[in-house]
Amino acid sequence: MNEIIKSLFARKSVRRYEARPITDEEKNLILQAALQAPTAGNQNLYTILDITDDDLKLSLSKYCDNQPFIAKAPLALVFLADCRRWFDSYQFAGITPRPPEEGDLLLAAADAVIAAQNTVVAAQALGIGSCYIGDILEQEENVRKALNLDEYVFPAAFVVYGYPSKSQIEREKPARPPLSCIVQENRYRRLSENEHLDMFIKKGSIKDNNEFREYISAFYERKYNSDFAGEMNRSAKLYLKHFKDLK
Ligand SMILES: Cc1cc2nc3c(=O)[nH]c(=O)nc-3n(C[C@H](O)[C@H](O)[C@H](O)COP(=O)(O)O)c2cc1C
C-alpha cells in the first residue's frame, strides 16, 4: 500500500507519551505542515497557539474536562479560527470593514481544523502520536482569559502530541462503521431503524437489538447528555454571542 495511505490507516489517538521530547526541528516540520494545508482564498484564517508554558498547559488540561494527559504532552497546539487578522488588515488598509459574521467564522473554523489535521498527519509520519481535545470548547470564560482570546477568534481545535508509549502502540485502533453507512449518493437520506442496528453490529459495538438499546442508552448518557456536553454547548454559545454582540 502507498506509504501515505498506510500512515492514514495506522493513525490512532495517542493519550500516553514517552518521556522523549519532540525536537525543535520536528515541531517546525509539524507547524510548516499546517501552513501547507488548503485554506479559503489562501487567507490562512487561523492562528496557532504553541502552548509552551507548563502552567498554562496544566490549566488547559483542567479546563478541558480534567484530562491530565494534556499536561503531560510534549507538544500542545490550539488552532484558533481567526477572524481578527484580516479584519485588522482591512482596517490598516484604510477600509471600514463589516464585522465578521457566522459565515466568516465557519470558514475560518474549517481552515483551522484542516490545518490541525495536517499537523496530525505530519506528526504520524514522524512517528509522533496525537489526540484532539474537543473539550477546548468548554469553560469559555477561563479559556478566553488564559489564552487572551480576542472576540473575533474561536478555539476551533486543540491537539496534543507526543511519542506514543508502548501500551499506546499496542492498543487497537477503535473500529469504524462500514463505508456503506457513511457514504450516500448525491442526496441525503435518513437511515432506517434496521440500518442503524446493522451499522452498530457491523462496527462490532453490539450483537443484536437488545444490546443496541443498552449500548445506545449508555452512550447517550456518557457523551451526548453528559455534563461535559452541556458545558460545551453553554460555552460555545458565549463564543458565538461575542461575535454577535460586536455587530
Ligand atoms: C473533534 C474531536 C474531539 C476529540 N476530543 C477528545 C478529547 O477531549 N479527549 C480524548 O481523549 N480524545 C478526544 N478525541 C479523540 C477521539 O476520541 C478519537 O479520535 C476516536 O475515539 C477515534 O479513535 P482514533 O482517533 O484512535 O481512531 C477527539 C477527536 C476529535 C476528532
The ligand as an SDF file (V2000), in Angstrom:
LIG
                    3D

 31 33  0  0  0  0  0  0  0  0999 V2000
  -13.0970   16.8680   17.4390 C   0  0  0  0  0  0  0  0  0  0  0  0
  -12.5110   15.7600   18.2960 C   0  0  0  0  0  0  0  0  0  0  0  0
  -12.5010   15.9100   19.6640 C   0  0  0  0  0  0  0  0  0  0  0  0
  -11.9150   14.9270   20.4780 C   0  0  0  0  0  0  0  0  0  0  0  0
  -11.8230   15.1390   21.8290 N   0  0  0  0  0  0  0  0  0  0  0  0
  -11.1600   14.2550   22.6020 C   0  0  0  0  0  0  0  0  0  0  0  0
  -10.9340   14.5180   23.9740 C   0  0  0  0  0  0  0  0  0  0  0  0
  -11.3110   15.5780   24.5030 O   0  0  0  0  0  0  0  0  0  0  0  0
  -10.2640   13.5940   24.6990 N   0  0  0  0  0  0  0  0  0  0  0  0
   -9.7990   12.4350   24.1600 C   0  0  0  0  0  0  0  0  0  0  0  0
   -9.1830   11.6540   24.8800 O   0  0  0  0  0  0  0  0  0  0  0  0
  -10.0000   12.1470   22.8540 N   0  0  0  0  0  0  0  0  0  0  0  0
  -10.6450   13.0330   22.0530 C   0  0  0  0  0  0  0  0  0  0  0  0
  -10.7940   12.7990   20.7120 N   0  0  0  0  0  0  0  0  0  0  0  0
  -10.2900   11.5500   20.1140 C   0  0  0  0  0  0  0  0  0  0  0  0
  -11.4210   10.6070   19.7680 C   0  0  0  0  0  0  0  0  0  0  0  0
  -11.8950   10.0180   20.9410 O   0  0  0  0  0  0  0  0  0  0  0  0
  -10.9000    9.5520   18.7830 C   0  0  0  0  0  0  0  0  0  0  0  0
  -10.4900   10.1890   17.5930 O   0  0  0  0  0  0  0  0  0  0  0  0
  -11.9500    8.4970   18.4430 C   0  0  0  0  0  0  0  0  0  0  0  0
  -12.2730    7.7340   19.5830 O   0  0  0  0  0  0  0  0  0  0  0  0
  -11.4630    7.5560   17.3420 C   0  0  0  0  0  0  0  0  0  0  0  0
  -10.2820    6.9230   17.7580 O   0  0  0  0  0  0  0  0  0  0  0  0
   -8.8870    7.0680   16.9790 P   0  0  0  0  0  0  0  0  0  0  0  0
   -8.5710    8.5310   16.8580 O   0  0  0  0  0  0  0  0  0  0  0  0
   -7.8940    6.3580   17.8570 O   0  0  0  0  0  0  0  0  0  0  0  0
   -9.0470    6.4400   15.6420 O   0  0  0  0  0  0  0  0  0  0  0  0
  -11.3750   13.7520   19.8870 C   0  0  0  0  0  0  0  0  0  0  0  0
  -11.3910   13.6290   18.4880 C   0  0  0  0  0  0  0  0  0  0  0  0
  -11.9210   14.6250   17.7110 C   0  0  0  0  0  0  0  0  0  0  0  0
  -11.8740   14.4780   16.2030 C   0  0  0  0  0  0  0  0  0  0  0  0
  1  2  1  0
  2  3  1  0
  2 30  2  0
  3  4  2  0
  4  5  1  0
  4 28  1  0
  5  6  2  0
  6  7  1  0
  6 13  1  0
  7  8  2  0
  7  9  1  0
  9 10  1  0
 10 11  2  0
 10 12  1  0
 12 13  2  0
 13 14  1  0
 14 15  1  0
 14 28  1  0
 15 16  1  0
 16 17  1  0
 16 18  1  0
 18 19  1  0
 18 20  1  0
 20 21  1  0
 20 22  1  0
 22 23  1  0
 23 24  1  0
 24 25  2  0
 24 26  1  0
 24 27  1  0
 28 29  2  0
 29 30  1  0
 30 31  1  0
M  END
$$$$
